[in-house]
């Protein structure tokens, strides 16, 4: 299995903190977000890592070279990071991941490594981590059937119909991955829809009859960081998680 980390964005909502630092290198509880992500991957035996960079990419490369000198990371540079969304960054990984199972994740989440283990142990070839809580209009929400199969995934899902929030960690089996990249090719290459969220491709995948299931990760701490307030909340979460039990 190969793991894709999407880390190309500018993170304008976190300015001025991100004026000189990419979001994934902001510190939370003494470590930066990317460091914690890599540690979680290595702790769950996932060392084939692909990182899509863009904004201030030299800092990301430099940090990993110093902090994880033995780690063989594949870097893909999104030179259009300022004018594209994460669907384009994901599409750039096509040649590296096709023919393999893929785990993918955003680079702006702090989370318990047991979420990865739960996804891997779920028995589903295609699944995403879900957090059940009261959702709002800004979150990527998921609507499912009674068996946990994804029916809708987007910000537009009605909060009253949502099972919860997709936290930004997904797994796709190699067969389904082929279908996903056909959809991405259509959207990015043919339709030039490079400013969409990658969840629009997930939606088409589900609409085409592919099974994508939720895995409930509510019991474990996780948080996406978009604002300064999020950063403070995440700091408290991480410090609480690190307390001796």
Secondary structure, DSSP 8 states (H G I E B T S, - for coil): -EEEEEE----GGGTTTTSSS-GGGSEETTEEHHHHHHHHHHHTT---EEEEE-TTHHHHHHHHHHHTTT---EEEE-TTTTT--HHHHHHTTHHHHTTS-EEEEETTEEE-THHHHHHHTS--SSEEEEE-S---TTS-EEEE-TTSBEEEEETTS-GGG--EEEEEEEEE-HHHHHHHHHHHHIIIIIS--TTS-THHHHHHHHHTT---EEEE-TTS-EEE--SHHHHHHHHHHHHHHHS--
